Amino acid sequence: MGLTLTEKILNRASGKSVSPGDVVEINVDLAAFHDLTGYHVVEVMEKMGTIRVWDVNKFVLAFDHLSPPPTERAAEIQVGLRKFAKMAGVKFFHDVGDGILHQLLLDHYALPGQVVMAADSHTTTVGAVGAFAQGGLGASDVAAIVITGKTWLMVPEPFRIRILGKPGPPGVYGKDVALHLLSVFRAEGLNGKSAEFVVEEPGGAFPMDYRATVSNMGIELGLDAAMFAPDSETVRHIKEKRGIEIKPVTPDPNAKYVDSYDVELNKLEPPLVAAPHSVDNVKSISEVEGLDVDYVFIGSCTNGRLSDIEVAAKILRNGKVRSRCVAIPASREIYIRAMELGYIDTLVRAGCVVTYGTCGPCLGGHFGLVGPGGEVAVSTGSRNFRGGRMGSPEGKVYLANAAVAAAAALNGKFVDPRKYLT
């Protein structure tokens, strides 16, 4: 019987043949943390009396969650982490404005077949290039990884998800695939499993930007990892971003999975939205069309990539926003490219507030929060749970792709964005 991608990666990382349910110690290829979680990790290291990184070539630190710092406490934390970076000799340090950690990992560090661990749940994003990526680890676990380069885990059950065909009508994006899966399996419905996505159509039928969105929201399904089997699109992305050729690690054709599911792109009915207050409260655009919208956020590690900014600009070139709108490309690199292509100019002229390199509104940090009184927000982020994820606990957050978000900003209410995409 052949091996799954999960088994191949964890076999190498543990130095033994693993099976689902095994508890194994593994070597970590890449570790990371950011400003919001990193200071807790450093506190643990200080209590242990050890401030060091096992391999400075395998560790990334980025300031993204509260960047630039909106409070004195946030600034204090960042001062402390700069001292840590200097003391530990951190090589890959990204200060204010460089970008969101997961986007930086995806574009510049993570490789197929690696084990990536970080102190943030959306580390699953880098599964888009075929890495076994886990996040949301506690400060003690991450501190141990940073010091030793090792951790332990229970081997998850491999679950295959095939992406079939090409997107049919305009309006099918990675976000729609993620929301479709959430409508089928529900939030946390794939706990204890590692999804291996296989894109059956060769080439760019399901591009890297879309894959990153799906992998990003894998954590909402409860997945331990959300990996796309490396293919020609993976090779292209890494060649373009890093100038290196890779030989992908792929699952064997006869690999055994606990179960499988097919997503037929040309049969999806886009666009989809997740209504308050759960990621799996999925509805079609027709079910919310006409609902007034107060605030729109386009960005985050879920949908702050160039293709998201591009489609937002295509829609917002049609006029001025009627709902306040904040747009944040996920990295400085994406911002600059979007500026060169004229997308930033279009967004600004349409009335958007545009900045770069921060999570900001996604977690209710800064650069625009949802206000009290039941304000309605459309976000391209990943979560809409009750309790003030993006600001006021009274806020109502809808999750959607960048096209839906931009059309809502333009009209001040939910509309079907496909009329702008033909």
C-alpha positions as CSV (number, residue, x, y, z in Angstrom):
1,M,0.0,0.0,0.0
2,G,1.3,3.4,-0.9
3,L,1.9,6.3,1.4
4,T,-0.1,9.5,1.8
5,L,1.6,12.9,1.9
6,T,0.9,13.1,5.6
7,E,2.7,9.8,6.2
8,K,5.7,10.6,4.0
9,I,6.3,13.9,5.8
10,L,5.9,12.5,9.3
11,N,7.9,9.4,8.5
12,R,10.8,11.6,7.6
13,A,10.3,14.0,10.5
14,S,10.1,11.2,13.1
15,G,12.6,8.8,11.5
16,K,10.1,6.0,11.8
17,S,7.1,4.5,10.0
18,V,4.0,6.2,11.5
19,S,0.3,5.3,11.5
20,P,-2.8,7.4,12.5
21,G,-3.1,7.6,16.2
22,D,0.6,7.2,16.9
23,V,2.2,9.7,19.3
24,V,5.6,10.6,17.9
25,E,8.4,13.1,18.5
26,I,9.3,14.9,15.3
27,N,12.0,17.3,14.0
28,V,10.6,20.7,13.0
29,D,11.8,22.3,9.7
30,L,10.5,25.8,10.3
31,A,9.2,27.6,13.4
32,A,7.7,31.0,13.8
33,F,5.7,33.4,16.0
34,H,4.5,37.0,15.9
35,D,4.1,39.9,18.2
36,L,0.7,38.9,19.7
37,T,1.9,35.4,20.8
38,G,5.6,35.7,20.7
39,Y,6.1,37.6,23.9
40,H,4.3,34.8,25.8
41,V,6.8,32.4,24.3
42,V,9.8,34.5,25.3
43,E,8.4,34.8,28.8
44,V,8.4,31.0,29.0
45,M,12.0,30.9,27.7
46,E,13.0,33.5,30.3
47,K,11.5,31.4,33.1
48,M,13.5,28.4,31.7
49,G,16.7,30.5,31.7
50,T,17.3,29.8,28.0
51,I,17.0,32.5,25.4
52,R,18.1,30.9,22.2
53,V,17.0,29.6,18.8
54,W,18.1,26.0,17.9
55,D,18.7,27.1,14.3
56,V,18.4,30.7,13.2
57,N,18.0,29.6,9.6
58,K,14.7,27.8,10.5
59,F,13.0,30.5,12.6
60,V,10.9,33.5,11.5
61,L,9.6,36.4,13.7
62,A,7.1,38.9,12.3
63,F,5.2,41.9,13.7
64,D,1.7,41.7,12.2
65,H,-1.2,41.5,14.7
66,L,-0.8,44.9,16.3
67,S,1.4,46.6,13.7
68,P,2.0,49.5,13.9
69,P,1.3,49.3,17.7
70,P,-2.0,51.0,18.5
71,T,-1.4,51.0,22.3
72,E,1.6,51.7,24.6
73,R,1.4,48.0,25.7
74,A,1.6,46.8,22.2
75,A,4.7,49.0,21.6
76,E,6.2,47.7,24.8
77,I,5.8,44.1,23.6
78,Q,7.4,44.9,20.3
79,V,10.4,46.6,22.0
80,G,10.8,43.4,24.1
81,L,10.7,41.2,21.0
82,R,13.3,43.3,19.2
83,K,15.6,42.7,22.1
84,F,14.9,39.0,21.9
85,A,15.6,39.0,18.2
86,K,19.0,40.7,18.8
87,M,19.9,38.5,21.7
88,A,19.0,35.3,20.0
89,G,20.6,36.3,16.6
90,V,17.3,35.9,14.8
91,K,18.0,36.0,11.1
92,F,14.5,36.2,9.6
93,F,13.0,39.1,11.5
94,H,10.2,41.2,10.0
95,D,9.4,44.4,11.7
96,V,6.3,46.7,11.4
97,G,4.8,46.7,7.9
98,D,6.6,43.8,6.3
99,G,3.6,41.6,6.2
100,I,1.4,39.1,7.9
101,L,3.4,36.1,9.2
102,H,1.5,33.5,7.2
103,Q,1.9,35.3,3.9
104,L,5.7,35.7,4.6
105,L,6.0,32.0,5.3
106,L,4.1,31.1,2.2
107,D,6.0,33.3,-0.1
108,H,9.6,33.1,1.3
109,Y,10.2,30.3,3.7
110,A,7.9,27.2,3.6
111,L,8.6,24.3,1.2
112,P,6.8,21.1,0.2
113,G,7.3,18.3,2.6
114,Q,8.4,20.4,5.5
115,V,7.0,20.4,9.1
116,V,6.1,24.0,10.0
117,M,5.0,24.9,13.6
118,A,3.9,28.3,14.9
119,A,2.1,30.0,17.7
120,D,-0.9,31.0,15.6
121,S,-3.8,28.8,14.4
122,H,-3.8,30.0,10.8
123,T,-0.3,28.5,10.2
124,T,-2.3,25.9,8.2
125,T,-2.1,28.5,5.4
126,V,1.3,27.3,4.3
127,G,-0.2,23.9,3.6
128,A,-0.9,25.5,0.2
129,V,2.6,24.6,-0.9
130,G,2.4,21.1,0.6
131,A,3.9,21.6,4.0
132,F,2.5,19.9,7.1
133,A,1.8,23.1,9.0
134,Q,0.2,23.4,12.5
135,G,-0.5,26.4,14.6
136,G,-2.3,27.4,17.7
137,L,0.3,25.7,19.9
138,G,0.7,26.9,23.5
139,A,3.6,29.2,24.5
140,S,5.4,26.3,26.3
141,D,5.2,24.0,23.3
142,V,6.5,26.7,21.0
143,A,9.2,27.7,23.4
144,A,10.4,24.0,23.4
145,I,10.3,24.0,19.6
146,V,12.3,27.2,19.3
147,I,14.9,25.9,21.8
148,T,15.2,22.3,20.7
149,G,13.8,22.1,17.1
150,K,11.6,19.2,18.2
151,T,8.0,18.6,19.2
152,W,5.5,15.8,19.5
153,L,2.1,15.1,18.0
154,M,-0.5,12.5,17.4
155,V,-0.5,11.4,13.8
156,P,-3.8,12.5,12.2
157,E,-6.0,10.5,9.9
158,P,-5.3,11.4,6.2
159,F,-8.4,12.6,4.4
160,R,-8.4,13.2,0.6
161,I,-10.3,16.1,-1.0
162,R,-10.1,16.3,-4.8
163,I,-10.6,19.7,-6.5
164,L,-12.2,18.8,-9.9
165,G,-12.5,20.8,-13.0
166,K,-12.2,24.5,-13.5
167,P,-14.2,27.3,-11.9
168,G,-17.4,27.6,-13.9
169,P,-19.2,31.0,-13.9
170,P,-17.4,34.1,-12.7
171,G,-17.3,34.5,-8.9
172,V,-15.8,31.1,-7.8
173,Y,-12.8,31.8,-5.6
174,G,-10.9,29.9,-2.9
175,K,-13.1,31.4,-0.2
176,D,-16.2,29.8,-1.9
177,V,-14.5,26.4,-1.8
178,A,-13.6,26.9,1.9
179,L,-17.1,27.9,2.8
180,H,-18.6,25.1,0.8
181,L,-16.5,22.6,2.8
182,L,-17.6,24.3,6.0
183,S,-21.3,23.9,4.9
184,V,-20.7,20.2,4.3
185,F,-18.5,19.2,7.3
186,R,-19.4,22.0,9.7
187,A,-16.9,23.9,12.0
188,E,-14.5,21.4,13.7
189,G,-16.1,18.6,11.7
190,L,-12.7,17.2,10.6
191,N,-11.0,17.1,13.9
192,G,-8.1,14.7,14.1
193,K,-7.6,14.6,10.4
194,S,-5.1,15.9,7.9
195,A,-6.6,17.0,4.6
196,E,-4.7,16.3,1.4
197,F,-6.1,18.4,-1.4
198,V,-5.5,17.1,-4.9
199,V,-6.1,19.5,-7.8
200,E,-7.0,17.2,-10.7
201,E,-6.9,19.8,-13.4
202,P,-3.3,20.5,-14.4
203,G,-1.8,24.0,-14.5
204,G,-3.4,27.0,-12.9
205,A,-7.0,25.9,-12.7
206,F,-6.9,26.4,-9.0
207,P,-4.1,29.0,-8.4
208,M,-1.9,29.4,-5.3
209,D,-3.8,32.3,-4.0
210,Y,-7.0,30.2,-3.9
211,R,-5.1,27.2,-2.3
212,A,-3.8,29.5,0.5
213,T,-7.3,30.6,1.3
214,V,-8.6,27.0,1.6
215,S,-5.6,25.9,3.6
216,N,-6.0,29.0,5.8
217,M,-9.6,28.1,6.7
218,G,-8.7,24.4,7.2
219,I,-8.3,25.2,10.9
220,E,-12.0,26.2,11.0
221,L,-12.8,22.6,9.9
222,G,-10.7,21.4,12.8
223,L,-8.0,20.0,10.6
224,D,-4.5,19.2,12.0
225,A,-3.1,20.2,8.6
226,A,-4.6,21.3,5.3
227,M,-2.1,20.4,2.5
228,F,-2.3,20.7,-1.2
229,A,-0.4,17.9,-3.0
230,P,2.5,19.7,-4.7
231,D,2.1,20.0,-8.5
232,S,3.1,22.3,-11.4
233,E,1.4,25.2,-9.7
234,T,3.5,24.7,-6.6
235,V,6.7,24.5,-8.6
236,R,5.7,27.7,-10.5
237,H,5.0,29.6,-7.3
238,I,8.2,28.7,-5.6
239,K,10.3,29.4,-8.7
240,E,8.6,32.8,-9.1
241,K,8.9,33.8,-5.4
242,R,12.4,32.3,-4.6
243,G,14.0,31.5,-7.8
244,I,14.6,27.9,-6.9
245,E,13.6,24.6,-8.5
246,I,11.9,22.0,-6.3
247,K,11.2,18.4,-6.6
248,P,7.7,18.0,-5.1
249,V,6.9,15.3,-2.4
250,T,3.6,13.8,-3.5
251,P,1.2,11.1,-2.2
252,D,1.4,7.7,-3.8
253,P,-1.3,6.9,-6.3
254,N,-2.4,3.9,-4.2
255,A,-2.3,5.7,-0.8
256,K,-5.0,4.8,1.7
257,Y,-7.2,7.5,3.1
258,V,-9.7,7.3,5.9
259,D,-12.3,8.9,3.6
260,S,-12.5,11.3,0.6
261,Y,-14.6,14.1,-0.8
262,D,-14.9,15.7,-4.2
263,V,-15.3,19.4,-4.9
264,E,-16.6,20.0,-8.4
265,L,-15.8,23.6,-9.2
266,N,-18.2,24.0,-12.1
267,K,-21.1,22.9,-9.9
268,L,-20.5,25.3,-7.1
269,E,-23.1,28.0,-6.8
270,P,-21.1,31.1,-5.9
271,P,-20.8,33.4,-4.2
272,L,-21.2,32.1,-0.7
273,V,-21.1,33.9,2.6
274,A,-20.9,32.8,6.2
275,A,-23.5,34.7,8.2
276,P,-23.2,35.5,11.9
277,H,-22.1,34.0,14.2
278,S,-20.4,30.9,12.8
279,V,-18.1,30.1,10.0
280,D,-20.4,27.2,8.9
281,N,-23.6,29.3,8.8
282,V,-23.2,29.4,5.0
283,K,-25.7,31.1,2.7
284,S,-25.9,32.0,-0.9
285,I,-25.6,35.7,-1.9
286,S,-29.3,35.6,-2.9
287,E,-30.2,34.9,0.8
288,V,-28.6,38.1,2.0
289,E,-28.9,40.4,-1.0
290,G,-30.2,43.8,-0.1
291,L,-29.0,43.7,3.5
292,D,-27.4,47.0,4.5
293,V,-23.7,46.9,5.2
294,D,-21.9,49.4,7.5
295,Y,-18.3,48.3,7.2
296,V,-16.2,46.3,4.8
297,F,-12.7,44.8,5.4
298,I,-10.7,43.4,2.5
299,G,-7.5,41.8,3.6
300,S,-6.1,39.4,6.2
301,C,-4.0,36.2,5.9
302,T,-7.2,34.6,4.4
303,N,-7.8,37.0,1.5
304,G,-5.2,39.8,1.4
305,R,-3.4,38.4,-1.7
306,L,-2.8,40.1,-5.0
307,S,-5.8,38.4,-6.7
308,D,-8.0,39.6,-3.9
309,I,-6.9,43.2,-4.3
310,E,-7.2,42.9,-8.1
311,V,-10.8,41.8,-8.0
312,A,-11.7,44.5,-5.4
313,A,-10.2,47.2,-7.6
314,K,-12.1,45.9,-10.7
315,I,-15.3,46.3,-8.8
316,L,-14.5,49.6,-7.0
317,R,-13.4,51.3,-10.2
318,N,-17.1,51.7,-10.8
319,G,-17.7,54.4,-8.2
320,K,-17.3,55.6,-4.6
321,V,-17.9,53.4,-1.6
322,R,-21.1,53.8,0.3
323,S,-19.9,51.7,3.3
324,R,-16.7,52.6,5.0
325,C,-14.0,50.3,3.6
326,V,-10.5,49.2,4.8
327,A,-8.2,47.3,2.5
328,I,-5.0,45.8,3.6
329,P,-2.7,43.7,1.3
330,A,-1.1,40.9,3.3
331,S,2.4,42.1,2.8
332,R,4.5,45.0,1.7
333,E,5.5,43.1,-1.4
334,I,1.8,42.6,-2.4
335,Y,1.1,46.2,-1.6
336,I,3.9,47.4,-3.9
337,R,2.9,45.1,-6.7
338,A,-0.8,46.2,-6.4
339,M,0.4,49.8,-6.5
340,E,2.5,49.2,-9.6
341,L,-0.6,47.7,-11.3
342,G,-2.8,50.7,-10.3
343,Y,-5.0,48.7,-7.9
344,I,-4.1,50.8,-4.8
345,D,-4.9,54.1,-6.7
346,T,-8.3,52.7,-7.7
347,L,-9.1,51.7,-4.1
348,V,-8.0,55.1,-2.7
349,R,-10.0,57.0,-5.3
350,A,-13.0,54.9,-4.5
351,G,-12.8,56.0,-0.9
352,C,-11.1,53.1,0.8
353,V,-8.6,53.4,3.6
354,V,-5.5,51.4,2.5
355,T,-2.5,50.3,4.5
356,Y,-0.3,47.2,4.5
357,G,1.3,44.5,6.5
358,T,-1.1,44.0,9.4
359,C,-3.9,41.8,10.7
360,G,-5.5,44.8,12.2
361,P,-9.3,44.7,11.8
362,C,-9.4,40.9,11.5
363,L,-9.0,40.4,15.2
364,G,-10.4,43.7,16.3
365,G,-6.9,45.1,16.8
366,H,-7.0,48.4,15.0
367,F,-7.4,50.2,11.6
368,G,-11.2,50.0,11.8
369,L,-13.4,48.1,14.2
370,V,-17.1,47.2,14.1
371,G,-19.1,49.6,16.2
372,P,-21.9,49.0,18.7
373,G,-25.6,49.0,17.8
374,G,-25.5,45.9,15.7
375,E,-23.3,47.2,12.9
376,V,-23.1,44.8,9.9
377,A,-19.6,44.1,8.6
378,V,-18.4,42.1,5.6
379,S,-15.0,40.7,6.1
380,T,-12.7,38.6,3.9
381,G,-11.1,37.2,7.1
382,S,-11.6,33.8,8.6
383,R,-13.8,34.1,11.7
384,N,-17.1,35.7,12.7
385,F,-17.7,34.3,16.1
386,R,-20.0,36.0,18.6
387,G,-18.2,38.1,21.2
388,G,-16.4,40.9,19.4
389,R,-14.0,39.2,17.0
390,M,-13.8,42.5,15.0
391,G,-14.8,45.0,17.6
392,S,-18.2,45.4,19.4
393,P,-19.8,42.2,20.7
394,E,-23.0,43.5,19.2
395,G,-21.5,43.5,15.7
396,K,-22.6,41.1,13.0
397,V,-19.8,39.9,10.8
398,Y,-20.3,38.1,7.5
399,L,-17.4,36.3,5.8
400,A,-17.1,36.5,2.0
401,N,-14.7,36.6,-0.9
402,A,-13.1,39.9,-2.0
403,A,-15.6,40.3,-4.8
404,V,-18.6,40.2,-2.5
405,A,-16.9,42.5,0.0
406,A,-16.0,45.1,-2.7
407,A,-19.5,45.0,-4.2
408,A,-21.0,45.5,-0.7
409,A,-18.7,48.5,-0.1
410,L,-19.6,50.0,-3.5
411,N,-23.4,49.7,-2.9
412,G,-23.7,50.0,0.8
413,K,-25.5,46.6,0.9
414,F,-25.1,43.0,-0.2
415,V,-25.4,42.6,-4.0
416,D,-24.3,39.8,-6.3
417,P,-20.8,40.9,-7.5
418,R,-21.0,38.8,-10.7
419,K,-22.5,41.6,-12.7
420,Y,-19.1,43.5,-12.3
421,L,-17.1,40.4,-13.3
422,T,-18.3,39.6,-16.8
